[in-house]
Amino acid sequence: MENIPDHLFRQIHEHMPIVCVDTVVCYDNKIFLVKRATCPAKGEWWFPGGRLLRNEDLISASIRITKSETGLTVRSPVFLGHGETIFKSDPFDHGMGTHTVNFVFCAHAAALDVMSVTLDENHTAYSIFSPEEVYRSDMHPYMKRFVALSEGVVRK
């Protein structure tokens, strides 16, 4: 599995929805979120997530993306549902915005040692939130929806 070349992905991004996998990472009855450094949703708290690669199954993508974006290992992702996001901004400045179709999972961190979190270049910070903090915040409705769907898994 490999990423497609940037020039080709730019064209696809401009003309097609992108298939993504997001993971609600749970730890100690709370949710681990990352702050995005890139468009779309730049500066917003978000779940670790990214593109599904060709020939990659969804669970493997959840595990891979979480590890590559945060350094965290998750176990046994549980499928919560699907969603989509549509943003006016895009990472390529092509002016067509960003449209994603998302498969969302919830998984517990195998170990969450704050000192071992390693963020990739797409994120500037991380934090842990209670579900109630997410609901009271001004976070994107997509975030609130999937935190609510994850509550049964979070509290295990």
DOZAMAR-269639 format. One record per residue: residue in three letters; y, z, x of N, C-alpha, C, O in turn. Coordinates in Angstrom, 2 decimals, decimal comma, m for minus. Atoms other than C-alpha are relative to their C-alpha. Example, Ala and Ser with C-alpha at 12.3 -4.5 7.8 and 13.67 -1.06 7.14 Angstrom:
BEGIN
{node "Ala" {m1,19 0,00 0,89} {m4,50 7,80 12,30} {1,20 0,00 0,90} {1,18 0,66 1,94}}
{node "Ser" {m1,19 m0,06 m0,82} {m1,06 7,14 13,67} {1,09 0,73 m0,77} {2,20 0,90 m0,26}}
//
This chain:
BEGIN
{node "Met" {m1,18 0,00 0,85} {0,00 0,00 0,00} {1,24 0,00 0,89} {1,30 0,70 1,90}}
{node "Glu" {m1,24 0,00 m0,76} {3,43 m0,78 1,26} {1,16 m0,34 m0,94} {0,97 m0,93 m2,00}}
{node "Asn" {m1,20 0,34 0,76} {6,96 m1,07 m0,01} {0,28 m1,48 0,14} {m0,05 m2,09 1,15}}
{node "Ile" {m0,40 1,40 m0,11} {8,24 m4,52 m0,78} {1,28 m0,07 0,82} {2,04 0,91 0,87}}
{node "Pro" {m1,22 0,12 m0,82} {11,00 m5,84 1,50} {1,26 0,27 m0,83} {1,32 m0,06 m2,01}}
{node "Asp" {m1,24 m0,38 0,70} {14,51 m4,59 0,63} {0,66 m1,16 m0,73} {1,13 m0,99 m1,86}}
{node "His" {m0,68 1,14 0,64} {15,91 m8,06 m0,11} {m0,71 m0,40 m1,30} {m0,06 m0,78 m2,27}}
{node "Leu" {0,75 0,33 1,21} {13,13 m8,72 m2,64} {0,14 1,11 m1,04} {0,30 0,82 m2,23}}
{node "Phe" {m0,17 m1,10 0,94} {13,39 m5,24 m4,19} {1,37 m0,05 m0,66} {1,50 0,26 m1,84}}
{node "Arg" {m1,35 0,13 0,57} {17,13 m5,80 m4,67} {m0,02 m0,98 m1,16} {0,56 m0,70 m2,21}}
{node "Gln" {0,07 1,01 1,06} {16,39 m8,92 m6,72} {m0,78 0,53 m1,21} {m0,36 0,35 m2,35}}
{node "Ile" {0,80 m0,56 1,09} {13,71 m7,18 m8,76} {0,82 1,06 m0,73} {0,85 1,08 m1,96}}
{node "His" {m0,81 m1,08 0,57} {16,00 m4,18 m9,31} {1,10 m0,56 m0,90} {1,42 0,02 m1,94}}
{node "Glu" {m1,09 0,62 0,76} {18,75 m6,46 m10,58} {m0,49 m0,58 m1,33} {0,28 m0,67 m2,28}}
{node "His" {0,48 0,74 1,16} {16,51 m8,18 m13,14} {m1,10 0,68 m0,81} {m1,42 0,23 m1,91}}
{node "Met" {1,15 m0,60 0,67} {13,68 m5,82 m14,10} {0,11 1,53 m0,02} {0,77 2,11 0,84}}
{node "Pro" {0,15 m1,45 m0,08} {13,01 m2,19 m15,03} {m0,92 0,33 1,18} {m1,79 m0,46 1,54}}
{node "Ile" {0,80 m0,45 m1,12} {11,48 m0,24 m12,15} {m0,97 1,08 m0,50} {m0,56 1,99 m1,22}}
{node "Val" {1,00 m0,99 0,39} {8,25 1,72 m12,67} {0,04 1,14 1,02} {m0,13 0,93 2,22}}
{node "Cys" {m0,13 m1,18 m0,86} {8,65 5,25 m11,30} {m0,95 1,10 m0,45} {m1,41 1,13 m1,59}}
{node "Val" {0,79 m1,19 0,29} {6,65 8,46 m11,12} {0,85 1,20 0,43} {1,27 1,29 1,58}}
{node "Asp" {m0,74 m1,23 m0,26} {8,49 11,80 m11,36} {m0,95 1,18 m0,14} {m1,92 1,13 m0,90}}
{node "Thr" {0,84 m1,18 0,08} {6,98 15,23 m10,82} {0,85 1,25 m0,19} {1,74 1,54 0,61}}
{node "Val" {m0,59 m1,30 0,24} {8,14 18,50 m12,32} {m0,81 0,96 0,87} {m1,95 1,29 0,54}}
{node "Val" {0,70 m0,89 m0,93} {7,23 20,81 m9,42} {0,25 1,44 m0,43} {1,39 1,89 m0,51}}
{node "Cys" {m0,07 m1,37 0,49} {6,46 24,34 m10,61} {m0,33 0,98 1,11} {m1,19 0,72 1,95}}
{node "Tyr" {0,31 m1,09 m0,92} {6,51 27,52 m8,60} {0,51 1,30 m0,60} {1,68 1,41 m0,94}}
{node "Asp" {m0,39 m1,33 0,47} {6,55 31,12 m9,79} {0,76 m0,06 m1,32} {1,81 0,57 m1,47}}
{node "Asn" {m0,60 0,16 1,34} {7,39 30,15 m13,40} {1,37 m0,65 0,02} {2,16 m0,49 m0,91}}
{node "Lys" {m1,29 0,69 m0,12} {10,34 28,08 m12,20} {m0,22 m1,45 0,41} {m1,35 m1,87 0,67}}
{node "Ile" {0,03 1,43 m0,29} {11,18 24,45 m11,45} {0,75 m0,28 1,31} {1,87 0,18 1,50}}
{node "Phe" {m0,60 0,42 m1,27} {11,90 23,00 m7,99} {0,68 m1,34 m0,23} {0,05 m2,30 m0,66}}
{node "Leu" {m0,75 1,25 0,17} {14,64 20,33 m8,10} {0,70 m0,38 1,29} {0,99 0,47 2,14}}
{node "Val" {m0,74 0,53 m1,15} {16,34 18,14 m5,52} {1,30 m0,61 m0,47} {1,38 m1,12 m1,59}}
{node "Lys" {m1,29 0,61 0,31} {19,95 16,97 m5,45} {0,03 m1,39 0,62} {m0,17 m1,55 1,83}}
{node "Arg" {0,05 1,40 m0,45} {20,17 13,18 m5,21} {1,22 m0,36 0,86} {2,35 0,00 0,55}}
{node "Ala" {m1,06 0,46 m0,91} {22,17 11,63 m2,37} {0,35 m1,46 m0,24} {1,32 m1,96 0,32}}
{node "Thr" {m0,19 1,43 0,22} {21,94 8,06 m3,67} {0,08 m0,32 m1,48} {m0,34 0,47 m2,33}}
{node "Cys" {m0,04 0,51 1,37} {22,60 6,07 m6,82} {m1,39 m0,48 m0,37} {m2,13 m0,96 0,48}}
{node "Pro" {m0,77 m0,61 1,08} {21,62 6,31 m9,53} {m0,13 1,52 0,03} {m0,93 2,08 0,79}}
{node "Ala" {0,01 m1,46 0,13} {22,23 9,94 m10,44} {0,42 0,71 1,28} {m0,02 1,83 1,55}}
{node "Lys" {m0,48 m0,61 m1,24} {23,96 10,62 m7,13} {0,70 1,32 m0,31} {1,55 1,39 m1,21}}
{node "Gly" {m0,60 m1,31 0,19} {24,90 14,30 m6,87} {m0,61 0,84 m1,11} {m0,19 1,98 m1,33}}
{node "Glu" {0,63 m0,73 1,10} {22,67 15,33 m9,78} {m1,30 0,64 0,45} {m1,97 0,15 1,36}}
{node "Trp" {1,30 m0,63 m0,21} {19,71 17,71 m9,78} {m1,04 m0,84 m0,71} {m0,84 m1,28 m1,84}}
{node "Trp" {1,01 0,90 0,54} {16,52 15,74 m10,35} {m1,38 0,44 0,47} {m1,50 1,23 1,40}}
{node "Phe" {1,37 m0,22 m0,44} {12,75 15,89 m10,09} {m0,28 m0,89 1,20} {0,30 m1,98 1,31}}
{node "Pro" {0,46 0,95 m1,01} {11,14 14,47 m6,97} {m0,63 m1,19 m0,73} {m1,40 m1,01 m1,68}}
{node "Gly" {0,54 1,18 0,68} {10,30 10,91 m7,95} {0,38 m1,27 0,69} {1,30 m1,31 1,50}}
{node "Gly" {m0,28 1,30 m0,61} {10,24 7,30 m6,97} {m0,94 m1,07 m0,51} {m1,68 m0,87 m1,47}}
{node "Arg" {0,74 1,18 0,44} {8,61 3,92 m7,25} {m1,51 0,15 0,14} {m2,02 0,74 1,09}}
{node "Leu" {1,44 0,16 m0,07} {4,98 3,36 m8,01} {m0,26 m1,23 0,85} {0,36 m2,28 0,65}}
{node "Leu" {0,35 1,13 m0,86} {3,45 1,11 m5,35} {m1,16 m0,78 m0,59} {m1,98 m0,23 m1,33}}
{node "Arg" {1,11 0,85 0,48} {1,12 m1,79 m6,09} {m1,33 0,61 0,46} {m1,47 1,04 1,60}}
{node "Asn" {1,36 m0,51 m0,23} {m2,54 m0,66 m6,31} {m0,05 1,52 0,20} {m1,05 2,04 0,69}}
{node "Glu" {m0,01 m1,45 m0,12} {m1,53 3,01 m6,36} {m0,18 0,60 m1,40} {0,48 0,18 m2,34}}
{node "Asp" {0,14 m0,64 1,30} {m2,74 5,23 m9,18} {1,12 1,03 m0,17} {1,71 1,49 0,81}}
{node "Leu" {m1,14 m0,84 0,33} {m0,20 7,45 m10,92} {m0,09 1,40 0,61} {0,91 1,92 1,10}}
{node "Ile" {0,14 m1,34 m0,57} {m1,60 10,80 m9,75} {0,24 m0,03 1,50} {0,91 0,84 2,04}}
{node "Ser" {m0,24 0,13 m1,45} {m1,68 9,64 m6,13} {1,48 m0,20 0,29} {2,00 0,32 1,27}}
{node "Ala" {m1,44 0,21 m0,18} {1,92 8,47 m6,52} {0,75 1,32 m0,14} {1,66 1,59 0,64}}
{node "Ser" {m0,65 m1,29 0,20} {2,96 11,89 m7,84} {m0,13 0,86 1,26} {0,85 1,45 1,72}}
{node "Ile" {0,25 m0,80 m1,20} {1,39 13,62 m4,84} {0,74 m0,58 1,20} {1,39 0,15 1,95}}
{node "Arg" {m0,64 0,66 m1,15} {2,69 11,05 m2,30} {1,52 0,17 m0,03} {2,12 0,54 0,97}}
{node "Ile" {m1,46 m0,03 0,11} {6,26 10,98 m3,58} {0,52 1,43 0,19} {1,51 1,63 0,90}}
{node "Thr" {m0,43 m1,39 m0,17} {6,57 14,77 m3,83} {m0,06 0,40 1,46} {0,87 1,02 1,97}}
{node "Lys" {0,15 m0,34 m1,42} {5,27 15,16 m0,27} {1,06 m0,71 0,85} {1,66 m0,09 1,72}}
{node "Ser" {m0,94 0,75 m0,83} {7,50 12,42 1,17} {1,46 0,41 m0,24} {2,27 0,35 0,68}}
{node "Glu" {m1,38 m0,37 0,29} {10,67 13,61 m0,58} {0,33 1,45 0,32} {1,49 1,79 0,57}}
{node "Thr" {m0,27 m1,43 m0,15} {10,24 17,37 m0,11} {m0,83 0,70 1,07} {m0,49 1,79 1,51}}
{node "Gly" {0,94 m0,66 m0,91} {7,39 18,10 2,29} {m0,97 0,91 m0,71} {m1,84 1,49 m0,07}}
{node "Leu" {0,88 m0,89 0,77} {5,67 20,04 m0,50} {m1,29 m0,70 m0,41} {m1,31 m1,89 m0,72}}
{node "Thr" {1,28 0,49 0,48} {2,03 19,61 m1,37} {m0,21 0,55 m1,40} {m0,12 1,76 m1,63}}
{node "Val" {0,29 m0,44 1,37} {1,23 19,70 m5,08} {m1,47 m0,25 m0,28} {m2,11 m1,10 0,35}}
{node "Arg" {1,41 0,15 0,35} {m2,16 20,05 m6,65} {m0,15 m0,33 m1,48} {0,61 0,16 m2,32}}
{node "Ser" {0,43 0,31 1,38} {m3,69 18,60 m9,82} {1,16 m0,33 m0,94} {1,35 0,38 m1,93}}
{node "Pro" {m1,08 0,36 0,94} {m0,68 16,86 m11,42} {m0,54 m0,26 m1,41} {m1,57 m0,90 m1,59}}
{node "Val" {0,34 0,16 1,42} {m0,83 16,95 m15,23} {1,01 m0,94 m0,62} {2,22 m0,74 m0,47}}
{node "Phe" {m0,89 0,97 0,63} {0,60 14,01 m17,17} {0,72 0,63 m1,18} {0,08 1,17 m2,09}}
{node "Leu" {m0,82 m0,55 1,10} {3,47 15,13 m19,44} {0,39 m1,06 m1,01} {0,48 m0,77 m2,20}}
{node "Gly" {m0,44 1,06 0,89} {4,52 11,80 m20,87} {0,79 m1,04 0,77} {0,88 m1,00 1,99}}
{node "His" {m0,80 1,04 m0,64} {6,66 8,80 m20,21} {1,42 0,05 m0,56} {1,66 0,58 m1,65}}
{node "Gly" {m1,39 0,06 0,42} {10,37 8,26 m20,44} {0,66 m1,18 0,67} {0,01 m1,97 1,36}}
{node "Glu" {m0,75 1,03 m0,71} {13,06 5,94 m19,26} {1,42 0,49 0,21} {1,94 1,32 m0,54}}
{node "Thr" {m1,40 m0,29 m0,26} {16,48 6,18 m17,76} {0,72 m1,31 0,20} {0,19 m2,26 0,77}}
{node "Ile" {m0,86 1,16 m0,19} {19,28 3,67 m17,84} {1,34 0,52 0,50} {2,01 1,29 m0,17}}
{node "Phe" {m1,24 m0,42 m0,63} {22,24 4,17 m15,52} {0,90 m1,22 0,22} {0,42 m2,33 0,42}}
{node "Lys" {m0,95 1,08 m0,30} {25,39 2,10 m15,04} {0,05 m0,30 1,49} {0,37 m1,42 1,89}}
{node "Ser" {m0,06 0,19 m1,45} {25,18 2,60 m11,26} {m1,34 m0,50 0,54} {m2,38 m0,38 m0,11}}
{node "Asp" {1,21 0,46 m0,65} {22,68 1,07 m8,87} {0,17 0,14 1,51} {1,30 0,19 2,00}}
{node "Pro" {m0,10 m0,22 m1,45} {21,85 1,50 m5,18} {0,39 m1,23 0,80} {0,62 m1,13 2,00}}
{node "Phe" {m0,28 1,24 m0,71} {22,61 m2,13 m4,32} {1,37 m0,59 m0,29} {1,74 m1,60 0,31}}
{node "Asp" {m1,30 0,52 0,43} {26,03 m2,63 m5,94} {m0,09 m1,41 m0,58} {0,83 m2,21 m0,41}}
{node "His" {0,10 1,31 0,65} {24,74 m5,65 m7,86} {0,66 0,00 m1,37} {0,80 m1,06 m1,99}}
{node "Gly" {m0,76 m0,07 1,24} {26,57 m4,40 m10,95} {m0,83 m0,01 m1,27} {m0,27 0,01 m2,37}}
{node "Met" {0,85 0,06 1,19} {23,57 m4,50 m13,29} {m0,57 1,37 m0,38} {m1,31 1,48 m1,36}}
{node "Gly" {0,50 m1,33 0,30} {22,84 m0,76 m13,22} {m1,45 0,17 0,41} {m2,02 m0,66 1,11}}
{node "Thr" {1,39 m0,33 m0,33} {19,43 0,84 m12,93} {m0,74 0,36 m1,28} {m0,26 1,16 m2,08}}
{node "His" {0,85 m0,28 1,15} {16,68 0,87 m15,54} {m1,38 0,38 0,55} {m2,02 m0,42 1,23}}
{node "Thr" {1,33 m0,42 m0,44} {13,53 2,88 m14,85} {m0,87 0,35 m1,19} {m0,39 0,85 m2,20}}
{node "Val" {1,02 m0,46 0,92} {10,36 3,43 m16,82} {m0,79 1,02 0,81} {m1,33 0,70 1,87}}
{node "Asn" {0,51 m1,12 m0,78} {8,99 6,80 m15,74} {m1,26 0,60 m0,61} {m1,34 0,85 m1,82}}
{node "Phe" {1,18 m0,79 0,35} {5,57 8,42 m15,84} {0,23 1,36 0,62} {0,41 1,47 1,83}}
{node "Val" {m0,40 m1,33 m0,47} {6,20 12,15 m15,57} {m1,20 0,95 0,00} {m1,94 1,06 m0,98}}
{node "Phe" {1,08 m0,96 m0,20} {3,76 14,73 m14,25} {0,59 1,37 0,26} {1,77 1,50 0,58}}
{node "Cys" {m0,36 m1,35 m0,38} {3,88 18,47 m13,75} {m1,10 0,51 0,92} {m2,28 0,31 0,65}}
{node "Ala" {0,99 m0,51 m0,95} {2,20 20,13 m10,79} {0,55 1,24 0,68} {1,76 1,37 0,88}}
{node "His" {m0,38 m1,20 m0,73} {2,25 23,46 m9,02} {0,05 m0,30 1,49} {m0,78 m1,04 2,01}}
{node "Ala" {m0,06 0,10 m1,45} {3,32 23,63 m5,42} {m1,13 0,85 0,56} {m1,34 1,99 0,14}}
{node "Ala" {1,10 m0,74 m0,62} {0,37 24,65 m3,28} {0,56 1,20 0,76} {m0,03 2,28 0,78}}
{node "Ala" {m0,69 m1,10 m0,70} {2,75 26,74 m1,22} {1,47 m0,39 0,05} {1,81 m1,50 0,44}}
{node "Leu" {m1,43 0,30 m0,05} {6,50 26,96 m1,50} {0,65 0,99 0,96} {1,12 2,06 0,57}}
{node "Asp" {m0,68 m0,79 m1,01} {7,84 28,34 1,71} {1,33 m0,69 0,22} {1,39 m1,79 0,77}}
{node "Val" {m1,32 0,63 m0,04} {11,56 27,65 1,53} {0,33 m0,54 1,38} {1,03 m1,54 1,51}}
{node "Met" {m0,28 0,45 m1,36} {11,67 27,31 5,29} {m0,73 m1,30 0,34} {m0,35 m1,97 1,30}}
{node "Ser" {0,78 1,19 m0,33} {9,14 24,45 5,21} {0,38 m1,23 m0,82} {m0,19 m2,30 m0,62}}
{node "Val" {m0,42 1,14 0,78} {10,90 22,21 2,69} {0,72 m0,98 0,94} {1,61 m0,61 1,69}}
{node "Thr" {m0,59 1,04 m0,83} {11,78 18,93 4,38} {0,46 m1,13 m0,92} {m0,36 m1,91 m1,40}}
{node "Leu" {m0,52 1,03 0,88} {14,05 16,69 2,34} {0,12 m1,34 0,72} {0,42 m1,39 1,91}}
{node "Asp" {m0,20 1,33 m0,57} {14,12 12,95 2,90} {1,48 m0,38 m0,09} {2,30 0,42 m0,54}}
{node "Glu" {m1,39 0,45 m0,06} {17,32 10,91 3,30} {0,62 m0,24 m1,38} {1,83 m0,45 m1,48}}
{node "Asn" {m0,51 0,23 1,35} {17,64 10,46 m0,48} {0,47 1,26 m0,71} {0,87 1,22 m1,87}}
{node "His" {m0,34 m1,28 0,63} {18,39 14,14 m1,12} {0,83 0,86 0,95} {0,64 0,82 2,16}}
{node "Thr" {m0,88 m0,83 m0,82} {21,01 16,61 0,07} {m0,30 1,49 m0,09} {0,13 2,26 0,78}}
{node "Ala" {0,25 m1,43 0,19} {19,74 19,95 m1,24} {m1,18 0,17 m0,94} {m1,62 m0,78 m1,59}}
{node "Tyr" {1,03 m0,35 0,97} {17,04 21,68 m3,21} {0,31 1,40 m0,51} {1,01 2,18 0,12}}
{node "Ser" {m0,15 m1,33 0,57} {16,95 24,70 m5,48} {m1,12 0,21 m1,01} {m1,79 m0,73 m1,43}}
{node "Ile" {1,00 m0,36 0,99} {14,66 26,51 m7,86} {0,73 0,56 m1,23} {1,58 1,44 m1,11}}
{node "Phe" {m0,67 m0,36 1,24} {15,71 26,90 m11,50} {m1,01 0,52 m1,01} {m2,15 0,06 m1,05}}
{node "Ser" {0,82 m0,37 1,14} {14,29 28,74 m14,46} {0,19 m1,08 m1,06} {1,22 m1,76 m1,07}}
{node "Pro" {m0,21 0,96 1,09} {13,72 26,53 m17,49} {1,28 0,30 m0,78} {1,99 m0,63 m1,17}}
{node "Glu" {m1,20 m0,36 0,74} {16,50 28,46 m19,24} {1,28 m0,46 0,71} {2,23 m0,90 0,07}}
{node "Glu" {m1,17 0,48 m0,76} {18,96 27,61 m16,44} {0,18 m1,50 m0,17} {1,30 m1,99 m0,26}}
{node "Val" {m0,09 1,44 0,21} {18,12 23,94 m16,87} {0,56 m0,29 m1,38} {1,45 m1,13 m1,52}}
{node "Tyr" {m0,47 0,26 1,37} {18,64 24,09 m20,64} {1,48 0,30 m0,17} {2,18 m0,41 m0,90}}
{node "Arg" {m1,42 m0,38 0,12} {22,04 25,83 m20,27} {0,93 m0,86 0,86} {2,15 m0,80 0,71}}
{node "Ser" {m0,81 0,79 m0,94} {23,21 23,39 m17,59} {0,48 m1,30 m0,64} {0,18 m1,60 m1,80}}
{node "Asp" {m0,43 1,32 0,45} {24,87 20,02 m17,89} {m0,90 m1,10 0,59} {m0,49 m2,25 0,71}}
{node "Met" {0,94 0,99 m0,54} {21,79 18,31 m16,40} {m0,29 m1,07 m1,04} {m0,13 m0,86 m2,24}}
{node "His" {0,34 1,16 0,81} {20,74 14,94 m17,77} {m1,02 0,38 m1,08} {m1,92 1,17 m0,82}}
{node "Pro" {0,96 m0,30 1,07} {18,89 15,08 m21,14} {m1,45 m0,30 0,38} {m2,36 0,39 m0,08}}
{node "Tyr" {1,34 0,31 m0,50} {15,88 13,47 m19,42} {m0,59 1,22 0,70} {m1,77 1,53 0,52}}
{node "Met" {0,46 m1,17 m0,72} {15,64 16,54 m17,20} {m0,41 1,11 m0,97} {m1,47 1,71 m0,83}}
{node "Lys" {0,27 m1,06 0,97} {15,81 18,97 m20,12} {m1,26 m0,30 m0,82} {m2,04 0,60 m1,11}}
{node "Arg" {1,18 0,39 0,79} {13,19 17,02 m22,07} {m1,27 0,31 0,76} {m2,20 0,90 0,21}}
{node "Phe" {1,25 m0,18 m0,73} {10,61 17,12 m19,31} {m0,20 1,42 0,52} {m1,33 1,83 0,76}}
{node "Val" {0,18 m1,43 m0,29} {11,30 20,72 m18,34} {m0,63 0,66 m1,23} {m1,53 1,48 m1,09}}
{node "Ala" {0,57 m0,57 1,23} {10,58 21,60 m21,99} {m1,48 m0,37 m0,13} {m2,30 0,48 m0,49}}
{node "Leu" {1,39 0,43 0,10} {7,37 19,56 m21,94} {m0,88 0,67 1,05} {m2,09 0,79 0,87}}
{node "Ser" {0,77 m0,61 m1,08} {6,32 21,28 m18,71} {m0,22 1,51 m0,18} {m1,00 2,10 0,57}}
{node "Glu" {0,02 m1,47 0,07} {6,73 24,86 m19,93} {m1,40 0,59 m0,09} {m1,64 1,65 0,49}}
{node "Gly" {1,37 m0,52 0,05} {3,04 25,35 m20,76} {m0,69 m0,04 1,34} {m1,52 0,82 1,65}}
{node "Val" {0,59 0,12 m1,34} {2,09 24,20 m17,27} {0,70 0,95 0,96} {0,05 1,57 1,79}}
{node "Val" {m0,80 m0,85 m0,90} {4,90 26,11 m15,52} {m0,49 1,43 m0,06} {m0,57 2,09 0,97}}
{node "Arg" {0,32 m1,42 0,17} {3,78 29,45 m16,91} {m1,47 0,34 0,25} {m1,89 1,47 m0,02}}
{node "Lys" {1,42 m0,28 m0,32} {0,12 29,12 m15,84} {m0,12 0,76 1,29} {m1,23 1,08 1,71}}
//
